[in-house]
Structures are given as C-alpha cells and as structure tokens.
Amino acid sequence: MAQKTYDEYSVGEVFESYGRTITEADIVNYTCFAGLKLPMFIDEEFSQKHSLFKTRVAPGLMTASIAAGMLEDILGKYTLAALGLDRFKFSAPVKAGDTLHTRITVEGLKDTSTADRGVINVKIEVVNQEGAVPCVFHGAFMMRKGNL
C-alpha cells in the first residue's frame, strides 16, 4: 500500500486495495446500525418477488463506507483530515458473497498556505470480482508533507 506523504504522490497514480468479501453479517450489521429498513436491504422474500435484483442488496453507502476503509489503508498515517466526499454514483448491486476491492486514482494535488500540508483529490472506484464498478465517488484529503 502507498502510505506516502503528500509530496510523494503524483497526479495520475493508481493504487489498488486489498479485497474483501461482503458477508450476510456485514449487511445485517450495517442496516441495523444505520437504522435502514427498506425491504431491498432486509427482506429476502420481498426482494425475490419485487426487487430488480431478486435478492437483498447492500446499501450503497455501506459499499462507500467499506471503500473508505480500504482508502485508509492506502493514504494511511499521513492523512490529517477528510475534507469532503462527493459525486457518489451507484451503478450495480453489491450482494452477500461479492468480493470488492478499491481502485484509487490521484486526480489533483494542491499546496496549502501551511507549509507542512497539502490537499490530495482522488477518484475512488469500488470494483467487484467480475470487474464491474458498483460505486464511484471522489474525495479530498488534507495530507501531511515530509516525515512524521
């Protein structure tokens, strides 16, 4: 994984995270924690009869949350703050049994008025075992320059 300081990144660099298989427990725990009650997340019988996907699916924000954890493994200890996450696009379902990894592309680097930090802008793509991209979003992070 990268774990680099701000000044070691280059625009256009791409990083791949570890993989993680989504479990039934992941979906149950997330929906309970978030208070989500839509049948497409919690009711298998309803989902088989009425949903587009014919089974329950993971909430999109759960997928994005897992991607954020994978992103943390790449940006790591030099991250000072998340400044924003935006432009979320959910284009395919994530189901129990899917294995996801995250591809992070550095889209921009901006120095700040403070000499010891800068802002990195990244594109975050969640990729499943079939190569489909069920979730894409963008993030801006304040990063430390130099060594800790």
C-alpha positions in Angstrom: 0.0 0.0 0.0 1.1 3.6 -0.6 1.2 5.2 2.9 3.1 8.2 1.3 3.3 11.8 2.3 1.6 14.4 0.2 4.7 15.4 -1.6 5.4 11.8 -2.7 2.2 11.5 -4.7 1.8 12.3 -8.4 -1.3 13.1 -10.4 -2.4 10.0 -12.4 -1.0 7.4 -9.9 -3.4 4.5 -9.3 -3.5 2.3 -6.3 -5.4 -1.0 -5.7 -6.6 -2.0 -2.2 -6.9 -5.5 -0.7 -10.0 -7.5 -1.4 -12.9 -8.1 1.0 -15.8 -10.4 0.6 -19.2 -9.0 1.7 -21.0 -11.2 4.2 -24.6 -11.5 5.3 -23.4 -10.3 8.7 -21.9 -7.1 7.1 -25.3 -6.3 5.6 -27.3 -7.1 8.7 -24.9 -5.1 11.0 -24.8 -2.1 8.7 -28.6 -1.9 8.2 -29.2 -2.2 11.9 -26.5 0.4 12.8 -27.8 2.9 10.3 -31.5 2.2 11.0 -32.2 1.2 7.4 -35.5 -0.6 6.9 -36.1 -0.7 3.2 -37.2 -4.2 2.1 -34.5 -4.4 -0.5 -32.0 -4.4 2.3 -33.7 -6.5 5.0 -36.5 -8.7 3.5 -35.3 -11.6 1.2 -38.8 -12.8 0.4 -39.9 -9.3 -0.7 -36.7 -8.8 -2.6 -37.1 -12.1 -4.5 -40.7 -11.1 -5.6 -40.4 -7.4 -6.1 -36.8 -6.1 -6.4 -34.8 -5.5 -9.6 -32.1 -7.8 -8.2 -34.2 -10.7 -7.0 -32.3 -10.8 -3.7 -31.4 -8.4 -0.9 -28.5 -6.0 -1.7 -26.1 -4.0 0.4 -26.9 -0.3 0.8 -24.8 2.0 -1.4 -23.5 3.9 1.5 -22.3 0.7 3.1 -20.3 0.0 -0.1 -18.8 3.5 0.1 -18.0 3.0 3.8 -16.1 -0.2 3.0 -14.3 1.7 0.3 -13.3 4.4 2.8 -11.7 1.8 5.0 -9.8 0.4 2.0 -8.8 4.0 1.1 -7.5 4.5 4.7 -5.1 1.6 4.1 -3.6 3.5 1.1 -3.5 7.1 2.4 -2.8 5.9 5.9 -0.9 7.7 8.7 -0.2 10.8 6.7 -3.9 11.7 6.5 -4.7 14.7 8.6 -8.4 15.2 7.7 -11.1 14.2 5.2 -12.3 17.4 3.6 -15.1 16.0 1.5 -16.6 13.0 -0.2 -18.9 13.7 -3.1 -20.3 12.7 -6.5 -21.4 9.3 -5.4 -22.6 7.0 -8.2 -24.1 3.6 -7.5 -24.4 1.7 -10.8 -24.6 -2.0 -9.8 -25.8 -4.0 -6.8 -23.5 -5.4 -4.1 -24.7 -8.7 -2.7 -23.5 -11.0 0.1 -20.7 -13.1 -1.4 -19.4 -10.4 -3.6 -15.7 -9.6 -3.3 -14.7 -6.0 -3.6 -11.5 -4.0 -3.9 -11.0 -0.3 -4.4 -9.0 1.5 -7.1 -7.8 4.9 -6.1 -6.6 7.4 -8.7 -4.9 10.6 -7.8 -6.7 13.4 -9.7 -5.2 16.5 -8.1 -2.7 17.9 -5.7 -2.9 21.4 -4.2 -0.5 23.0 -1.8 -2.0 24.9 1.1 -0.8 28.2 2.8 0.5 26.0 5.5 3.9 24.6 4.6 3.6 21.2 6.2 0.4 20.0 4.4 -1.4 19.8 1.1 -4.7 18.5 -0.3 -4.9 15.4 -2.4 -8.0 14.8 -4.6 -8.8 11.2 -5.5 -11.3 9.2 -7.5 -12.4 6.1 -5.6 -13.8 3.2 -7.6 -15.2 0.0 -6.0 -14.6 -3.0 -8.2 -16.2 -6.4 -7.8 -15.0 -9.9 -8.6 -16.4 -9.6 -12.1 -14.7 -6.3 -12.9 -18.0 -4.3 -12.5 -17.8 -1.0 -10.7 -20.8 -0.7 -8.4 -19.7 2.5 -6.7 -17.6 5.5 -7.7 -17.1 8.7 -5.7 -14.5 11.4 -5.2 -12.6 12.6 -2.1 -10.4 15.4 -0.9 -8.0 14.8 2.0 -5.6 17.0 3.9 -2.2 15.2 3.9 1.0 15.8 5.8 4.1 16.7 3.9 7.5 15.3 4.9 8.0 12.6 7.6 6.2 12.2 10.9 
